[in-house]
């Protein structure tokens, strides 16, 4: 669990373990979507600024790994 001590210094020690983030495409640009792991609810989206093509990640939130791509890569490697 994330710890926020001592109070008043505005820092977090450790990651937020009940949430994750995944990379999404928003209008042709890449952004990040934060998700609650217990309910599966999408909580927030970080959109890129008008001048940039990609948004920054949420701080202290773990990144979901894409499992489908890894499995597809393993299958094609075995066939060769």
C-alpha positions in Angstrom: 0.0 0.0 0.0 1.2 3.5 -0.8 2.4 5.5 2.2 2.1 9.3 2.5 4.2 10.1 5.5 5.4 12.5 6.8 2.4 14.7 6.2 2.9 18.0 4.5 5.8 17.1 2.2 3.5 16.2 -0.8 5.4 13.0 -1.8 4.3 9.4 -2.2 6.4 6.5 -1.2 5.7 3.4 -3.4 3.1 2.7 -6.1 -0.7 2.8 -6.0 -1.4 -0.9 -6.1 -5.1 -0.8 -6.6 -4.9 1.0 -9.9 -3.2 0.5 -13.3 -2.8 2.4 -16.5 -2.9 1.4 -20.1 -1.8 3.1 -23.3 -4.7 4.2 -25.5 -5.2 6.1 -28.8 -7.2 9.3 -28.6 -7.9 11.0 -31.9 -4.7 9.6 -33.5 -2.5 10.6 -30.6 -1.4 8.3 -27.8 -2.7 8.9 -24.3 -2.9 7.0 -20.9 -6.1 5.7 -19.2 -6.1 5.0 -15.4 -8.2 2.0 -14.3 -9.4 0.7 -10.9 -8.3 -3.0 -10.7 -11.0 -4.1 -8.2 -14.0 -2.8 -10.2 -12.5 -2.5 -13.7 -13.8 1.1 -13.9 -11.9 3.6 -16.0 -11.1 6.6 -13.7 -9.2 9.2 -15.7 -7.6 9.9 -19.1 -4.4 11.9 -19.8 -4.7 13.5 -23.2 -1.8 14.9 -25.1 -1.5 18.7 -25.4 -2.3 20.2 -28.7 1.3 20.7 -29.7 2.4 17.1 -28.7 1.5 13.7 -30.1 1.9 11.8 -26.8 0.7 12.3 -23.2 2.8 11.6 -20.1 2.1 8.7 -17.8 0.3 8.9 -14.4 2.8 9.1 -11.6 3.0 6.1 -9.2 0.5 4.0 -11.1 1.6 0.6 -12.5 1.4 -0.1 -16.3 -0.7 -2.9 -17.6 1.2 -5.3 -19.8 -0.4 -6.3 -23.1 -0.6 -10.1 -23.0 -2.0 -10.7 -26.5 1.0 -9.3 -28.3 3.5 -11.4 -26.3 1.6 -14.6 -27.1 1.4 -13.7 -30.8 5.2 -13.0 -30.9 5.9 -16.4 -29.2 3.8 -18.3 -31.7 5.5 -16.6 -34.7 8.9 -17.3 -33.3 8.2 -21.0 -32.8 6.9 -21.4 -36.4 10.2 -20.1 -37.8 
